Amino acid sequence: MAHNDMGTSTANALRRSLSQPATLLMPNVWDVQTARIAREAKFPVIGTSSAAIAAMLGSEDAEGADREEMLHWAGRIVRAAAPAAVNVDLESGYGLTVPELIETVQALGCAGINLEDTDHEHDRLLSSEDQANRLSSLAEGLAELPGHPVLTARVDPMLDVLHSDGRGDSPRTEAAVTEAIDRARAYLDAGADVVFPIGLHSPHQFRRFLAHVPAKRTALLFPFTDPRIGVIRGLGVSRISFGGTPREATDTYLRRRLGRLGDRSSPARRLANIAGDAVGRLLRPKIARD
C-alpha cells in the first residue's frame, strides 16, 4: 500500500473536535461519490462505514469482506474526501498486528480509526485485558504519526443483547451496560482517545453510561433518520455518526422506487409509460424530418 501524507493536515480536524464544546456530527460514507457529497456539504470530518462498504462489495459486515478490498476503498474515500478529515472503520483490525495496523493508518493518511473488541473469527468478545493491551500499544504508535490520528475503541457488549432482546431495558441489558462501562473505562485508561459504546439506545442507558464515562470522550451512533439526533447532541458527547444507515436509507428508497416502476400495474409505472409515449409522439415528427 502506497503511503499517503494527507493525514498530516487532516488528522488535527478530528483531534481538535475532542477539545471543542460542540458535538461533532460525522456522516458515514461508502464510496467515492458519497465521500464527495459529504465533502460538498461542508462536513469537516467524514467517517467510513465498514457495513456499507461490505454491502457495496456484496459481502457481509463483521470482516466478511476481503481485507485488501476494504482497505482499497478506505484509501479511495480518504483521497476523495480531501481536504475533509476521514475516520476509517477498521472493524477488529482484519487480523493485522499492531505494527501492521500503524503502517496501515500511515499509508491511508486518515485522521483516525475505529477498532472493535469483537473477535469475528470466533464470534465472541475479546477479553477486555487483551483489547486494552492492544489499544495501549496502538496508541503509542499512532502518537508518533503525523497529525496524531485519533484512536476510537468500539465497545460491543450491547450488540448481542440488542440482536436477541430488542431495544427494551431488561436485566440482561443492564448487565451489558455495566460491562460496556467497565470496558470503556479500561480502554480510555489504556490510551484510547474516544470510546464508542455501540448499541446504547434508551435514555436510561445513556444516563447510566455517561454517569461513569466522560461524555466528551464518548461517540454514539444513531440511525440516519432518527429524530432524536438534536436531543442527543445536547448530551455533550464527542461525536455522533450514522454507521451503515445512510446506505440502508438509500437502498430502501431505490428498492421502493424501482419496485413501483417495475410493477406494470402501479400508478408510477403507468405515469412513466404515459410520459414516455408523449415524448415519443413529440420526437417522431422531428426524427422523420431529419
C-alpha positions in Angstrom: 0.0 0.0 0.0 1.4 3.4 -1.0 1.9 5.9 1.7 -0.4 8.9 1.9 0.6 12.1 3.6 -2.8 13.7 3.8 -3.1 12.7 7.5 -0.5 15.3 8.3 -3.0 18.2 7.8 -6.4 16.4 8.3 -5.9 14.4 11.5 -5.9 17.6 13.5 -9.5 18.4 12.4 -10.7 15.3 14.2 -8.4 15.7 17.1 -9.4 19.3 17.6 -13.0 18.2 17.9 -12.1 16.4 21.1 -11.4 19.7 22.9 -14.3 21.7 21.4 -17.6 22.0 23.3 -19.9 21.2 20.3 -20.7 17.7 19.4 -19.2 16.6 16.0 -21.7 15.2 13.5 -19.8 12.8 11.4 -21.6 11.3 8.3 -20.6 7.8 7.2 -19.9 7.1 3.5 -19.0 4.1 1.5 -17.6 5.1 -1.9 -16.1 8.0 -3.8 -19.4 9.6 -4.7 -20.8 9.6 -1.2 -17.5 11.0 0.1 -17.7 13.8 -2.4 -21.3 14.5 -1.4 -20.3 14.8 2.3 -17.4 16.9 1.5 -19.5 19.3 -0.7 -21.9 19.5 2.3 -19.0 21.1 4.2 -18.6 18.4 6.8 -15.1 18.8 8.2 -14.8 15.1 9.3 -16.3 12.1 7.5 -16.3 8.5 8.6 -16.2 5.3 6.5 -18.8 2.6 7.3 -17.4 -1.0 7.1 -21.0 -2.3 6.9 -21.8 -0.1 4.0 -18.6 -0.8 2.1 -19.0 -4.5 2.6 -22.6 -4.3 1.3 -21.4 -2.4 -1.8 -18.9 -5.3 -2.4 -21.6 -7.9 -2.0 -20.2 -9.2 1.3 -21.2 -9.4 4.9 -20.3 -7.0 7.6 -18.1 -8.1 10.6 -14.9 -8.7 8.4 -16.8 -10.7 5.9 -15.3 -8.8 3.0 -11.7 -9.2 1.7 -9.3 -7.1 3.7 -7.4 -5.7 0.8 -10.7 -4.6 -0.9 -11.8 -2.9 2.3 -8.5 -1.0 2.7 -8.5 -0.1 -1.0 -11.9 1.6 -0.7 -10.9 3.3 2.6 -7.9 4.8 0.8 -10.1 6.0 -2.2 -12.5 7.6 0.2 -9.7 9.4 2.1 -8.5 10.8 -1.2 -12.0 11.7 -2.5 -12.9 13.5 0.8 -9.9 15.7 1.0 -9.5 18.3 2.4 -12.0 16.9 4.9 -10.6 14.6 7.5 -11.6 10.9 7.4 -12.1 8.5 10.3 -11.7 4.9 9.0 -13.6 2.0 10.4 -11.0 -0.8 10.6 -13.5 -3.3 12.2 -11.5 -5.5 14.5 -8.2 -5.0 12.7 -8.5 -7.7 10.0 -6.0 -9.9 11.8 -3.2 -7.3 11.5 -0.6 -6.9 14.2 -0.2 -3.6 16.0 2.8 -2.6 13.8 0.9 -3.6 10.7 -2.1 -1.5 11.9 0.1 1.5 12.4 1.6 1.1 9.0 -1.9 0.8 7.5 -3.0 4.0 9.2 0.0 5.9 7.9 -0.5 4.5 4.4 -4.2 5.6 4.4 -3.4 9.1 5.7 -6.6 9.0 7.7 -7.4 11.3 10.6 -8.4 8.4 12.9 -9.6 4.8 13.2 -12.3 2.8 15.0 -11.2 -0.6 16.4 -13.8 -3.1 17.7 -13.4 -5.5 20.7 -15.1 -8.4 18.9 -13.3 -11.5 17.7 -15.2 -12.0 14.4 -13.4 -15.3 13.6 -14.8 -16.9 16.7 -17.9 -14.7 17.1 -17.1 -13.6 20.6 -15.9 -10.6 22.6 -12.1 -10.3 23.1 -11.1 -10.1 26.7 -11.0 -6.6 28.0 -7.4 -7.1 29.1 -6.3 -8.3 25.7 -8.0 -5.4 24.0 -6.7 -2.9 26.4 -3.1 -4.1 25.8 -3.6 -3.9 22.1 -5.0 -0.4 22.4 -2.2 0.7 24.6 0.4 -0.4 22.0 -1.6 1.1 19.2 -2.0 4.4 20.9 1.8 4.7 21.4 2.4 4.0 17.8 -0.3 6.4 16.5 1.2 9.2 18.6 4.3 9.1 16.5 2.5 9.5 13.2 1.9 13.0 11.5 -1.2 14.6 12.9 -1.5 12.1 15.7 -4.6 10.1 14.4 -7.4 9.6 16.8 -8.0 6.2 18.3 -11.6 5.2 18.9 -12.3 2.0 20.7 -15.6 0.5 19.9 -17.3 -1.3 22.9 -19.5 -4.2 21.8 -21.2 -5.9 24.8 -24.6 -4.4 23.9 -24.7 -5.9 20.4 -25.7 -9.5 21.3 -28.4 -8.2 23.7 -29.7 -5.8 21.1 -29.9 -8.6 18.5 -31.6 -11.1 20.8 -33.6 -9.0 23.3 -34.6 -6.0 21.2 -34.4 -2.4 22.3 -36.1 -2.6 25.7 -34.4 -2.2 29.1 -34.1 -5.6 30.9 -31.8 -7.3 33.5 -29.7 -8.7 30.7 -29.4 -5.2 29.1 -28.4 -3.7 32.5 -25.6 -6.3 32.8 -24.4 -5.5 29.3 -24.4 -1.7 30.0 -22.3 -2.4 33.1 -19.8 -4.4 31.1 -19.7 -1.7 28.5 -18.9 0.9 31.2 -16.1 -1.3 32.6 -14.6 -1.9 29.2 -14.9 1.8 28.2 -13.0 2.9 31.3 -10.3 0.3 30.8 -9.9 1.3 27.1 -9.6 5.0 28.0 -7.0 4.2 30.7 -5.1 2.2 28.1 -4.8 5.2 25.8 -7.9 5.3 23.5 -8.9 8.8 22.8 -12.6 8.0 22.4 -14.9 5.1 23.2 -17.9 4.1 21.1 -20.5 2.0 23.0 -22.5 0.7 20.1 -26.0 -0.4 20.9 -26.9 2.1 23.6 -30.4 3.3 22.7 -32.6 4.2 25.7 -32.4 7.4 27.8 -31.8 5.3 30.8 -28.8 3.6 29.2 -27.3 6.9 28.0 -27.6 8.3 31.6 -26.0 5.2 33.1 -23.1 5.1 30.7 -22.4 8.9 30.8 -22.5 8.9 34.6 -19.3 6.8 34.6 -17.6 7.7 31.3 -16.8 11.3 30.2 -19.3 12.5 27.6 -16.5 14.3 25.7 -14.7 11.0 25.2 -17.8 9.2 24.0 -19.1 8.6 20.5 -22.6 7.5 19.7 -24.3 6.0 16.6 -27.8 6.9 15.6 -29.8 5.9 12.5 -29.6 8.4 9.7 -33.3 9.4 10.0 -33.6 9.3 13.8 -35.4 12.5 15.0 -33.5 12.4 18.4 -30.2 13.4 16.9 -30.7 17.1 18.0 -31.6 15.9 21.6 -28.6 13.6 21.7 -26.2 16.4 20.7 -27.3 18.1 23.9 -25.7 15.4 25.9 -22.3 16.9 25.1 -20.8 13.7 23.6 -17.7 13.9 21.4 -19.4 12.9 18.2 -22.5 11.3 16.6 -22.2 9.1 13.5 -24.7 7.1 11.4 -22.9 3.9 10.6 -24.4 2.0 7.7 -27.8 3.6 8.0 -27.4 6.2 5.2 -26.7 3.4 2.7 -29.7 1.5 4.1 -31.9 4.6 3.6 -30.6 4.9 0.0 -31.3 1.2 -0.7 -34.8 1.5 0.8 -35.6 4.4 -1.5 -34.2 2.7 -4.6 -36.0 -0.6 -3.8 -39.3 1.1 -3.4 -38.9 3.4 -6.4 -37.8 0.6 -8.7 -40.4 -1.7 -7.3 -43.1 0.7 -8.2 -41.7 1.3 -11.7 -41.2 -2.4 -12.2 -44.8 -3.2 -11.3 -46.7 -2.6 -14.6 -50.0 -2.1 -12.6 -48.6 0.6 -10.4 -49.5 4.3 -10.8 -45.9 5.2 -11.1 -45.3 2.8 -13.9 -48.5 3.9 -15.8 -47.4 7.5 -15.4 -43.9 6.7 -16.7 -45.5 4.9 -19.7 -47.8 7.9 -20.4 -44.9 10.3 -20.2 -42.7 8.1 -22.4 -45.5 7.9 -25.1 -45.9 11.7 -25.0 -42.2 12.3 -25.5 -42.2 9.7 -28.3 -45.0 11.5 -30.1 -43.2 14.8 -29.9 -40.0 13.4 -31.2 -41.3 11.3 -34.1 -42.0 14.3 -36.4 -38.5 15.7 -35.9 -37.0 12.2 -36.5 -39.0 11.9 -39.7 -37.8 15.3 -40.9 -34.2 14.5 -40.1 
